[in-house]
Amino acid sequence: MASSRLVHEPGDPQANADGYVSYPYIDMAEQMTSMVRTSRAYEANMVAMNAARQMYSKALELGRRS
């Protein structure tokens, strides 16, 4: 995988002597896949945390009745 890509923009102040500007290589499909995967993992963790909190609350309720 390339670490950067060169774009011919001779008017850009960041251009090199040949008129090329170096931009970071970003694979949009890979970034979107990572974002969706991270979002789903976060959602699953929140569901698990809420379920655990409900179980702990119910256990405390049952403990008070004893």
Secondary structure, DSSP 8 states (H G I E B T S, - for coil): --SEEEEE-TTSTT--TTSEEEEE---HHHHHHHHHHHHHHHHHHHHHHHHHHHHHHHHHHHHHH-
